[in-house]
Amino acid sequence: MSTSLTTQLIHHAYRAPAGFDAVAPGVYKASTVFFGNVDELRHREWRDKSGYTYGLHGTPTTFTLEERIATLEGGHHCVLVPSGLAAVALVDMAFLRQGDELLVPDNAYGPNKAFAEAELKAWGITTRYYDAMDPADLAAQLTDVTRLVWLEAPGSITLEFPDVPALVEVVKAANLRRAGEGGKGARAILTALDNTWGAGIAFKAFDLGVDMSMQALTKYPSGGADVLMGSVVTRNPQLHQALLMTHMRVGHGVAGNDAELVLRGLPSIELRYHAQDATARALATWMQTRPEVAQVLHPALPGSPGHEVWLRDARAAACLFSVVFKAHIPQQRIDGFCDALKLFRLGWSWAGPISLCAPYDVPAIRQRAWPHQGGLVRFAVGLEAVADLQADLAQALSIMSAP
């Protein structure tokens, strides 16, 4: 061994004994991964998780998280990416080609639509929007070049709960017709569900028939509002391999410390989901009684769009609800209401420990008509006491209603 202290420290011979086991999985951080010999370098495989080749392609930490997210979703294969939006983009890039068509719900997550309208359009991919609450509208929108249909349950911001099995059946029927007309070589239409709201807790995506399920792990799996990550899960090994290869080519990777944070959040996800569900339902029900409110949108509330389907397909509801104020209340007063809240902070995202709110101009982000005239505020319930949150809403409403 060299007499150089630097070389001795870098190439130190000591290796900690194997067999250490603890509650938290180990955190492995690497770009370079060592090989024992040239044969290993040439033949080691990462795509089936049998070995490690480079940090971008997986470490024990990220492989562990992928397997746990697959279990959470009821799937068999998982790919991790740096954000929820990156998960959406990965699906689009893996399966869409120039000349293809994408169908997206009109009430989908806004950045999903923005990616399609900018990047996909520049690549020669067409995007059209369908009414997620009307399977017949989806059927009418499908064409010979449709390749991918995004689903979202419930819709972003306005929380309509669609009949996902009915929408999937529309796609399956179109695939049968396509196979009959074009033979076995015809490209099937794929379905991908944004399951961030359901989180693997409210319902199992694959029980509803979808091909792929993505989540923003930023939300419930993390739970701390301190990490960005996304996932795409499937039961189909061919789809998984296509996702993996695109993942490799675009250079997606997640850091070991970020994976550690999501692994730390997973053991409490079910407890947090149900706790925030209970608080959100209590506050949404109370808000229905307020004279300033025209409608509260929450899938578990009777009268909210898709409530009957939610009763049939779901076992729980997430932390979100939206309030449509009466049409005579000007936006300036609604904005003042949001500013007056003390426990509900203004900010994006949800499922963290702190409650959030944000006003939205729904007509400005929809292709189709919005049936309400009043302004909308979306609330994301955190882990605070329900009585404290209700008192906060009450004091802000009193300020909004003051002469």
Buried (B, 14 or more C-beta within 10 A) or exposed (E): EEEEEEEEEEEEEEEEEEEEEEEEBEBBEBEEBEBEEEEEEEEBEBBEBEBBBBBBBBBBBBBBBBBBBBBBBBBBBBBBBBBBBBBBBBBBBBBBEEEBBBBBBBBBBEBBBEBBEEEBEEBEBBBBBBBBBBBEBBBEBBEEEBBBBBBBBBBBBBBBBBBBBBBBBBBBEBBEEBBEEEEEEBBBBBBBBBBBBBBBBBBBBBEBBBBBBBBBBBBBBBBEBEBBBBBBBBBBEEBBBBBBEBBBEBEBBBBBEBBBBBBBBBEEBBEBBBBBBBBBBBBBBBBBEBEBBBBBBBBBBEEBBBBEBBEEBBEBBBBBBBBBBBEEBEEEBBBBBBEBBEBBBEBEBBBBEBBBBBBBEBEEBBEEEBEBEBBBBBBBBBBBEBEEBBEBBEBBBEBBEEE
